[in-house]
């Protein structure tokens, strides 16, 4: 089911953006980010986030991102932002002319982690699929919008009831770039129940 973009709500509305019936364009502002405490105790919570709310416990959300990132840490992607200390994001973060980081951040109770893999700097588009099974979550990525690969499975301590999920874009350093989001849809959960190894007695 195609998402009604006009029904999505901003958390920190950006100064420069465009919303149509089928896509969202965000021009990032310098020094915007989502990060909490871990490792070097740095904190920033001012990235624009556009989300929709649901109490549905089993679903998947898909979005295509296209980006013109050009400076270290420029990023855009998928997000579930509950509040400043509880959120998930998946994105590509620009590093330099040779490589970028495809990764995810999970922030539970005010502490962020960061899991990444290196990809070529020539990649300028990525699909993401965000799936929910009650209070557990999965983020996947795809270069073609058909074949998705797992990036992260996690548990959110405050993700049991109504949640908000959607998209974000930011430039943590002195930078600005255009991020475009399209093909947003919600569907039956594509992260299937685990039917493998049984737990030990």
C-alpha positions in Angstrom: 0.0 0.0 0.0 1.4 3.4 -1.0 1.9 5.8 1.9 0.0 9.1 1.9 3.1 11.3 2.2 0.8 14.3 3.1 -0.2 12.4 6.2 3.4 12.2 7.5 4.4 14.6 10.3 7.7 16.5 10.8 9.8 16.3 13.9 12.0 19.4 13.4 10.8 20.6 10.0 13.7 21.6 7.7 14.0 25.0 6.2 14.4 23.8 2.7 12.3 20.9 1.4 9.7 19.8 -1.1 6.8 17.3 -0.7 4.7 16.0 -3.5 2.3 13.1 -3.8 5.1 10.7 -4.7 8.4 12.0 -3.3 10.1 14.1 -0.6 13.2 16.2 -1.2 15.2 17.6 1.7 18.1 20.0 1.5 20.1 19.3 4.6 21.3 22.0 7.0 24.9 22.0 8.3 25.6 20.6 11.8 22.5 18.4 11.9 22.6 14.9 13.3 21.1 12.1 15.4 23.6 10.7 17.9 23.6 10.1 21.7 26.6 9.8 24.1 28.4 6.5 23.3 32.2 6.4 23.0 33.0 10.1 22.9 30.0 11.4 24.7 29.0 13.7 21.8 25.3 14.4 21.5 23.2 15.9 18.7 19.5 15.6 18.2 18.5 18.1 15.6 18.1 16.2 12.3 14.7 16.7 10.5 12.5 13.6 10.6 9.3 12.9 8.6 7.2 10.1 10.0 3.9 8.3 10.2 2.4 6.7 13.3 1.0 3.2 13.8 0.1 0.7 16.4 0.3 -2.2 13.9 2.6 -4.8 15.4 3.6 -6.6 12.1 4.5 -4.7 9.0 7.2 -3.7 6.6 8.0 -0.2 5.2 10.0 0.4 2.1 11.6 3.6 0.7 14.1 4.4 -2.1 16.7 7.1 -1.3 18.8 9.1 -3.8 21.4 11.4 -2.5 24.0 14.0 -3.6 26.2 13.7 -0.5 29.7 15.1 -0.7 31.1 15.7 2.8 32.0 13.4 5.7 29.0 12.0 7.5 26.4 13.4 5.1 23.5 10.9 5.4 19.9 10.0 4.6 17.8 7.0 5.1 15.1 5.2 7.2 14.3 6.0 10.8 12.1 5.1 13.7 12.3 8.1 16.0 10.4 7.7 19.3 12.1 10.5 21.2 15.6 11.9 21.6 16.9 8.9 23.5 15.1 6.0 21.7 15.4 5.6 18.0 16.8 3.5 15.0 18.3 4.7 11.8 19.7 3.1 8.7 21.6 5.0 6.0 24.7 5.5 4.0 27.2 8.0 5.5 29.6 9.6 3.1 33.3 9.4 4.1 35.5 10.5 1.1 35.8 10.1 -2.6 36.8 6.4 -2.3 34.3 4.9 0.1 31.2 5.4 2.3 29.7 3.6 5.3 26.4 1.6 4.9 25.2 1.1 8.4 22.7 1.5 11.2 22.5 3.1 14.6 20.3 1.8 17.4 19.8 4.1 20.4 18.2 2.6 23.5 17.7 4.7 26.6 20.1 7.4 25.5 23.1 5.4 24.2 23.9 4.9 20.5 25.8 2.2 18.8 27.0 2.2 15.2 27.4 -0.9 12.9 28.8 -0.4 9.4 30.2 -1.9 6.3 32.3 -0.1 3.7 30.8 0.5 0.2 32.1 2.4 -2.8 31.6 6.1 -2.9 30.0 5.8 -6.4 26.8 4.5 -4.8 24.2 7.3 -4.9 21.0 5.4 -4.4 19.8 2.7 -1.9 16.5 1.1 -1.0 15.6 0.3 2.7 13.1 -2.0 4.2 12.1 -1.5 7.9 10.1 -4.3 9.5 8.4 -4.7 12.9 7.5 -7.9 14.8 6.1 -6.5 18.1 9.0 -4.8 19.9 11.7 -6.3 17.7 12.9 -4.6 14.4 14.8 -5.4 11.3 16.5 -3.1 8.8 17.4 -4.3 5.3 18.9 -2.7 2.2 18.7 -3.3 -1.5 20.2 -1.8 -4.7 17.3 -2.7 -6.8 14.2 -2.6 -4.5 13.7 -6.3 -5.0 16.5 -8.3 -3.4 17.0 -7.1 0.2 19.9 -8.0 2.5 19.8 -7.8 6.3 21.6 -5.0 8.0 20.4 -5.1 11.6 18.0 -6.9 13.9 17.4 -5.3 17.3 15.1 -4.9 20.2 13.7 -1.5 21.3 12.8 -1.3 24.9 10.4 1.6 24.3 9.1 0.2 21.0 6.2 -1.9 22.3 3.1 0.2 21.6 2.4 3.0 19.1 5.6 3.9 17.1 6.5 6.5 14.5 8.7 5.7 11.5 9.8 7.2 8.3 12.7 9.1 6.8 15.5 11.5 7.8 18.5 13.4 6.3 21.3 15.4 7.9 24.8 16.8 7.5 26.7 16.6 10.8 29.6 18.7 9.5 29.6 22.0 7.6 27.8 20.7 4.6 24.5 20.7 2.7 23.1 18.2 0.1 19.9 17.1 -1.5 18.3 13.8 -0.4 15.3 12.4 -2.4 12.9 9.8 -1.0 10.4 8.0 -3.2 8.5 4.7 -3.7 7.3 4.7 0.0 5.0 1.9 0.8 3.8 -0.2 3.7 3.0 -3.9 3.4 2.5 -7.2 5.2 5.6 -8.0 7.3 8.4 -9.4 5.1 10.5 -10.3 8.1 9.2 -13.8 8.7 8.9 -15.6 12.0 11.9 -17.6 12.9 11.4 -21.3 12.4 14.9 -22.6 12.9 16.8 -23.7 15.9 14.7 -24.3 19.0 15.9 -22.8 22.3 17.7 -25.1 24.7 15.8 -26.4 27.8 
